[in-house]
Amino acid sequence: MRAIQLQRPSADVSSSSPARDATSADSKGHEKEQRRRAHIQFATLCWTLYLAGWNDGTTGPLLPRIQRVYNINFAVVSLLFVFACIGFISGALSNLVLDGRYGFGKVTAQSFFRSLFQVVAYCFESAAPPFPLFVLGYAINGVGMALQDAQANGFVASLRDNPEMKMGILHAYISSTNRRVGAGAFSSPLVATQFAQQPHWSFHYLCSLGLALLNTILLIAVFGLKTQDECLTQIGVPPCEKGDSERSRFRQVFALRIVHLMAFFILVYVGVEVTVGGWIVTYVIDVRGGGPSSGYISSGFFGGLMVGRISLLWVNRKVGERRALFIYAFLAIGLELIVWLVPSLVGGAVAVSVIGILLGPMYPIAMNHAGRVLPRWLLTISIGWIAGCGQAGSALLPFMTGAIASKSGIKTLQPVLVSMMAFMTCIWALVPSSARRED
């Protein structure tokens, strides 16, 4: 009897082993499927921000041609930045309402709601209409970009699997207003510079139209009409808990001091980024005597942003993201002084590219910081507001630069940029290094 009793556990273990093996195999298969879906979702968001970067990198090389075609001065052509800002802020404010009411997928992937804005905008711009309609296209485009920008950043910041690295990679695909700089803003000046020298210069926007249509198809195929929590659940990220406060989500976001400090930082940062990318070509042509191919300098700057957001990830980890941003800012100010004071076309072009490398990691660092210190259930709409303020900077500071240039010449670009960079660094020093985060 004792021998039989001793043998029973062995028999039970043997009989249950296939069941456990099957369960383990199912679990591994489920995890593999989650990882595959997560990669597809992330790749789709990278393409979405590639398009945003493409749009941002287009303006700089085309500015001299736009001025000639419409016979307008620096201040008037700067309205392109202003109307893009109006559209983006309108989209960011709309996101505060739409995100809470409809969720991630229903805002970001519905073609007739979001992508239609960009399709219409590129149709306007490709026809080279009268200047008022041309700038209206920039406003319409800004609405669509604002919706996808906030949702993409909020989605990646909510991830639990190495979100810092993914945020850096995400913004390596994007462009300048913050928002989005990198591969998109690097490649579009290469194309825009060629179109700027052709009779049908506005046909560049037909290329943009094709990219926008492809973006719509991908978003619908990957995200459908699911909410952000549903999409995160599909890849194994548990949904966040909603707050119990009686105040609206709007009031809760606007009551957070750190949100406003980060929004102000992003406003100035994006203003610096867009001012460099948008006006450097005009500066090089008018002040340094550059030729028609000067538009490639804009590609060098945005290419630097892309490289910096990936290649400096190890520096961010080594010295800490907050400290690294200070280092990058001081070095960028030094290089900007070289562009200003050393009258060398080649040296200035190289310095601008390196400035792009140093500025590149700053936006992802700020978004990562937001993901660490803000309540997760307020993260997407908070980032939407921060990004909207960034777009305000993308209009305010370039427009201010254009207004100053109309009176004093484009040579004032460099002292304006140095002042902006110094101010941006001071704001970052005021941003708290930590805050209580409630999930």
C-alpha positions in Angstrom: 0.0 0.0 0.0 2.8 2.4 0.9 4.6 1.7 -2.4 1.4 2.4 -4.3 0.9 5.6 -2.4 4.4 6.7 -3.2 3.9 6.0 -6.9 0.7 8.0 -7.2 2.3 11.5 -7.1 4.7 10.4 -9.9 1.8 9.2 -12.0 -0.2 12.4 -11.4 2.8 14.6 -12.3 3.3 12.6 -15.5 -0.3 12.8 -16.5 -0.5 16.6 -15.8 2.7 17.4 -17.6 1.2 17.5 -21.2 -1.6 19.8 -19.9 1.0 22.2 -18.4 3.1 22.0 -21.6 0.1 22.9 -23.7 -0.8 25.8 -21.4 2.8 27.0 -21.5 2.8 26.7 -25.3 -0.5 28.7 -25.5 0.9 31.4 -23.2 4.1 31.7 -25.3 2.1 31.9 -28.5 -0.2 34.6 -27.0 2.9 36.6 -25.9 4.4 36.2 -29.4 1.2 37.5 -30.9 1.1 40.5 -28.6 4.7 41.4 -29.4 4.0 41.1 -33.1 0.9 43.3 -32.8 2.9 45.8 -30.7 5.6 46.1 -33.4 2.9 46.7 -36.1 1.2 49.4 -34.0 4.5 51.1 -33.3 5.6 51.0 -36.9 2.3 52.5 -38.0 2.7 55.4 -35.5 6.2 55.9 -36.8 4.9 56.3 -40.3 2.2 58.7 -39.1 4.8 61.0 -37.6 7.0 60.5 -40.6 4.3 62.3 -42.6 4.2 65.0 -40.0 7.9 65.4 -40.3 7.6 65.4 -44.1 5.2 68.3 -43.9 7.4 70.3 -41.5 10.5 69.9 -43.6 8.8 71.1 -46.8 8.4 74.8 -45.9 12.0 75.9 -45.5 13.3 75.1 -49.0 10.1 76.4 -50.7 10.1 79.8 -48.8 12.3 81.7 -51.3 10.2 80.4 -54.2 6.9 81.2 -52.4 8.1 84.7 -51.8 9.0 85.2 -55.5 5.8 83.6 -56.8 3.4 85.6 -54.6 5.7 88.7 -54.4 5.5 89.0 -50.6 8.0 90.0 -47.9 9.4 88.1 -44.9 6.5 89.2 -42.6 3.8 88.1 -45.0 5.3 84.8 -45.9 5.6 84.1 -42.2 1.8 83.8 -42.1 2.4 80.2 -43.2 3.7 79.5 -39.8 0.9 81.4 -38.1 -1.9 79.6 -39.9 -0.3 76.3 -39.3 -0.2 77.2 -35.6 -3.9 78.2 -35.7 -4.8 74.8 -37.2 -2.7 72.9 -34.8 -4.0 74.6 -31.7 -7.5 74.1 -32.9 -6.8 70.4 -33.3 -5.1 70.2 -29.9 -8.1 71.7 -28.2 -10.4 69.4 -30.1 -8.3 66.5 -28.9 -9.1 67.3 -25.3 -12.8 66.7 -26.1 -12.5 64.0 -28.6 -10.0 61.8 -26.7 -12.2 61.5 -23.6 -15.4 61.0 -25.7 -14.3 58.7 -28.5 -10.9 57.3 -27.6 -7.7 56.8 -29.5 -8.7 54.8 -32.5 -11.9 56.7 -33.2 -9.9 59.9 -33.3 -6.7 58.8 -35.0 -7.7 56.2 -37.5 -11.0 57.4 -38.9 -10.1 58.5 -42.4 -13.1 60.8 -43.0 -12.4 62.6 -39.7 -8.7 63.1 -39.5 -6.9 62.3 -42.7 -9.4 64.2 -44.8 -8.0 67.4 -43.3 -4.5 66.6 -44.7 -5.9 65.4 -48.0 -7.9 68.6 -48.5 -4.9 70.7 -47.5 -2.5 69.1 -49.9 -5.1 69.4 -52.7 -5.3 73.2 -52.0 -1.5 73.7 -51.9 -0.7 71.6 -55.0 -2.8 73.9 -57.1 -0.7 77.0 -56.1 -3.9 79.0 -55.4 -4.0 82.7 -54.3 -2.0 83.2 -51.2 -5.0 83.4 -48.8 -6.1 79.9 -49.9 -2.5 78.7 -49.8 -2.1 79.6 -46.1 -5.6 78.2 -45.4 -4.2 74.9 -46.5 -1.6 75.1 -43.8 -4.3 75.7 -41.2 -6.4 72.7 -42.3 -3.3 70.5 -42.3 -2.5 71.6 -38.8 -5.8 70.3 -37.4 -5.2 66.8 -38.8 -1.6 66.7 -37.6 -2.5 67.9 -34.1 -4.9 65.0 -33.6 -2.5 62.3 -34.7 0.5 63.9 -32.9 -1.1 63.9 -29.4 -2.5 60.4 -29.8 0.8 58.9 -31.0 2.8 60.5 -28.2 0.3 59.5 -25.6 0.1 56.0 -26.8 3.9 55.4 -26.8 4.3 57.2 -23.4 1.7 54.7 -22.0 3.8 51.6 -23.0 5.5 49.6 -20.3 8.2 48.0 -22.5 11.1 50.5 -22.8 9.0 53.6 -23.7 12.0 55.9 -23.5 13.8 54.1 -26.4 10.6 53.9 -28.4 9.8 57.6 -27.9 13.3 58.4 -29.2 12.8 56.1 -32.3 9.3 57.5 -32.8 10.5 61.1 -33.0 13.4 60.1 -35.2 10.7 59.6 -37.9 8.9 62.8 -37.2 9.8 66.5 -37.9 10.2 69.8 -36.4 7.3 71.4 -34.8 8.1 68.5 -32.2 6.7 67.6 -32.4 8.0 65.6 -35.2 11.5 65.8 -36.6 13.7 63.3 -38.2 13.4 61.0 -41.2 10.3 62.8 -42.6 11.8 66.3 -42.2 15.1 65.0 -43.5 13.7 63.6 -46.7 11.2 66.2 -47.7 13.7 69.0 -48.2 15.6 66.8 -50.6 12.4 66.6 -52.7 11.2 70.2 -52.1 14.6 71.7 -53.1 14.2 70.0 -56.5 10.6 71.2 -57.0 11.5 74.7 -55.9 13.6 75.0 -59.0 10.9 73.7 -61.4 8.1 75.6 -63.1 5.4 73.5 -61.3 6.9 73.9 -57.9 3.6 73.3 -56.1 3.5 69.7 -57.4 5.6 68.8 -54.4 2.4 68.7 -52.5 1.1 66.0 -54.7 3.8 63.8 -53.3 2.6 64.8 -49.8 -1.0 63.9 -50.9 0.1 60.3 -51.8 1.8 59.9 -48.4 -1.4 61.1 -46.6 -3.6 58.6 -48.4 -1.2 55.8 -47.5 -1.2 56.9 -43.9 -5.0 56.8 -43.8 -5.1 53.2 -45.0 -2.5 52.0 -42.5 -4.2 53.6 -39.5 -7.6 52.1 -40.4 -6.0 48.6 -41.0 -4.0 48.5 -37.8 -6.1 50.4 -35.2 -9.6 50.3 -36.7 -12.1 52.2 -34.5 -10.8 50.9 -31.1 -10.1 53.1 -28.1 -6.6 53.6 -26.8 -7.2 51.2 -23.8 -8.5 48.5 -26.2 -5.4 48.9 -28.4 -3.1 48.7 -25.3 -4.9 45.7 -24.0 -4.3 43.9 -27.2 -0.5 44.1 -26.6 -0.7 43.2 -22.9 -0.7 46.7 -21.3 -3.5 46.9 -18.7 -5.9 49.8 -19.0 -5.3 52.8 -16.7 -7.5 53.7 -13.9 -9.6 56.9 -14.2 -9.5 59.5 -11.6 -12.3 59.9 -9.0 -12.2 63.7 -8.9 -15.4 65.5 -9.5 -13.6 68.1 -11.5 -13.5 67.7 -15.3 -10.4 66.3 -17.0 -9.9 69.8 -18.5 -9.6 71.4 -15.1 -7.4 68.6 -13.7 -5.0 69.0 -16.6 -4.8 72.8 -16.3 -4.4 72.6 -12.5 -1.1 70.8 -12.9 1.8 73.4 -12.8 4.2 71.0 -14.4 2.0 70.7 -17.5 2.3 74.5 -18.1 6.0 74.6 -17.4 6.6 71.8 -19.9 4.2 73.4 -22.4 6.2 76.6 -22.2 9.5 74.7 -22.6 8.1 72.9 -25.7 6.8 76.2 -27.1 10.2 77.8 -27.1 12.0 74.5 -28.2 9.7 74.0 -31.1 10.0 77.7 -32.0 13.8 77.3 -32.1 13.5 74.1 -34.2 11.1 75.5 -36.8 13.0 78.9 -36.9 16.2 77.1 -37.8 14.6 74.7 -40.3 12.4 77.3 -41.8 14.7 80.3 -42.1 18.2 78.9 -42.4 18.0 78.5 -46.2 17.0 82.1 -46.7 19.8 83.2 -44.3 22.4 81.1 -46.2 21.3 82.5 -49.6 21.0 86.2 -48.6 23.9 86.5 -46.0 26.4 83.7 -47.0 25.9 83.8 -50.7 24.6 80.3 -51.1 23.1 79.0 -54.4 19.8 77.3 -55.3 21.0 74.1 -53.7 21.1 75.7 -50.3 17.9 73.9 -49.5 19.9 70.8 -48.7 21.2 72.6 -45.6 17.7 72.2 -44.2 17.9 68.5 -44.9 21.2 68.4 -43.0 19.6 70.1 -40.0 16.6 67.7 -39.9 18.9 64.8 -40.6 20.9 65.8 -37.6 17.7 65.8 -35.5 16.9 62.2 -36.7 20.4 61.0 -36.0 20.6 62.7 -32.6 17.3 61.2 -31.4 18.7 57.7 -31.9 22.5 57.9 -31.6 22.4 59.9 -28.3 20.0 57.5 -26.5 23.1 55.9 -24.7 24.2 59.4 -23.5 20.7 60.0 -22.1 20.9 56.8 -20.2 24.5 57.3 -19.0 24.2 60.8 -17.6 20.4 61.0 -17.1 17.9 62.7 -19.4 17.5 65.9 -17.4 21.2 66.5 -17.2 21.8 65.5 -20.8 19.4 68.2 -22.0 21.4 70.9 -20.3 24.6 69.6 -21.9 23.0 69.6 -25.4 21.6 73.1 -24.9 24.9 74.6 -24.0 26.7 73.0 -26.9 24.0 74.0 -29.3 24.3 77.7 -28.2 28.1 77.5 -28.7 27.7 76.2 -32.3 25.0 78.8 -33.0 27.6 81.4 -32.1 29.9 79.9 -34.7 27.3 80.1 -37.4 26.7 83.7 -36.4 30.3 84.9 -36.1 32.3 82.8 -38.5 31.6 83.8 -42.2 32.0 80.3 -43.7 29.3 78.7 -45.9 30.6 75.2 -45.4 31.4 75.6 -41.8 28.0 77.1 -41.1 26.3 74.2 -42.9 28.2 71.6 -40.8 27.5 73.5 -37.6 23.8 73.6 -38.4 23.7 69.8 -38.9 25.5 69.3 -35.5 23.0 71.7 -33.9 20.3 69.4 -35.3 21.9 66.4 -33.6 22.0 68.2 -30.3 18.5 69.5 -30.5 17.1 66.2 -31.6 16.8 64.4 -28.2 15.2 67.3 -26.4 11.6 66.7 -27.5 11.6 62.9 -26.7 13.2 63.7 -23.4 10.4 66.1 -22.5 7.8 63.6 -23.6 9.5 60.8 -21.5 9.5 63.2 -18.5 5.8 63.8 -19.0 5.2 60.0 -19.0 7.0 59.6 -15.7 5.6 62.5 -13.7 2.0 62.9 -15.0 -1.0 60.7 -14.1 -1.3 58.1 -16.8 -5.0 58.6 -17.3 -4.4 62.3 -18.0 -1.3 61.7 -20.1 -2.7 61.8 -23.6 -4.7 65.0 -23.2 -1.8 66.6 -21.3 0.5 65.8 -24.1 -2.0 67.1 -26.6 -2.0 70.4 -24.7 1.8 70.5 -24.5 2.1 69.7 -28.2 -0.4 72.4 -29.0 1.6 74.9 -27.2 4.6 73.7 -29.1 2.8 74.4 -32.3 2.1 77.9 -31.1 5.9 78.3 -30.7 6.3 77.0 -34.2 4.3 80.0 -35.5 5.1 82.7 -32.9 8.9 82.6 -33.0 9.4 82.1 -36.8 6.8 84.9 -37.4 8.6 87.1 -34.9 11.9 86.3 -36.8 10.3 87.2 -40.1 8.9 90.5 -38.7 12.3 91.4 -37.4 14.0 90.4 -40.7 11.5 92.6 -42.6 12.9 95.7 -40.8 16.5 94.7 -40.0 17.3 92.0 -42.5 17.6 88.2 -42.2 21.1 88.7 -40.7 19.2 89.1 -37.3 18.4 85.3 -37.4 21.4 84.2 -35.5 21.2 86.6 -32.5 17.5 85.8 -32.2 18.2 82.0 -32.2 20.9 82.4 -29.5 18.5 84.3 -27.3 15.8 81.7 -27.8 18.1 78.8 -26.9 19.3 80.5 -23.7 15.7 81.2 -22.7 14.7 77.6 -23.4 17.5 76.3 -21.2 16.3 78.6 -18.3 12.8 77.2 -18.6 14.0 73.6 -18.4 15.7 74.4 -15.2 12.3 75.4 -13.7 10.7 72.1 -14.7 10.4 69.8 -11.6 12.6 66.7 -11.8 9.9 64.6 -10.2 6.2 64.8 -9.3 3.7 62.5 -7.7 2.2 60.3 -10.4 -1.1 58.5 -9.8 -2.0 55.6 -12.0 
